[in-house]
């Protein structure tokens, strides 16, 4: 690192070392104000570039951009949008609603008893003694 205070201030504000010659001022505060103005003029304001911003993975970014482009092209050519989903994230289906869940199974013995009772009632109705 250089001992030149202008170079230090330029580096702190994200400016190239060559930009240090354009910083004006006699005190550090004046040079910092000049660096802020220069960085904003160049579009490199410190508020735009966070210090803890991680590097972008170019492969992932390229794959994501390609998938987005492919999806938008498909939607444009087919005229179809992505299939909508309900609150739980399930596909809503072609009729506009989520499929109903299967009913819980009934007790077979109880269902058999009800069937026998219904058949006995029908049998009494049609088989009356004469």
RAFENJO-V276620 format. One line per field, one symbol per residue. ss: DSSP state (@ for helix, = for strand, . for the rest). phi: phi as a letter, one per 30 degrees, with the letter a starting at -180 (. if undefined). psi: psi as a letter, one per 40 degrees, with the letter a starting at -180 (. if undefined). A space follows every 10 residues. Layout:
# RAFENJO-V276620
ss = ???
phi = ???
psi = ???
This chain:
# RAFENJO-V276620
ss = ....@@@@@@ @@....@@@@ @@.....@@@ @@@@@@@@@@ @@........ .......@@@ @@@@@@@@@@ @@@@@@@@.. ....=..... =......... .......@@@ @@@@@@@@@@ @@@@@@....
phi = .ddddddddd ddcicdeddd dcdckccddd dddddddddd ddicedddcd dcdddddddd dddddddddd dddddddcic cdddbdddid ddidcjbddd dddddcdddd dddddddddd dddddccddc
psi = iiehdddddd ddefiidded eehiididdd dddddddddd deffidedhi dehiihhddd dddddddddd dddddddeei iihiiadeei ieideeiiii ihiiiihddd dddddddddd dddddegih.
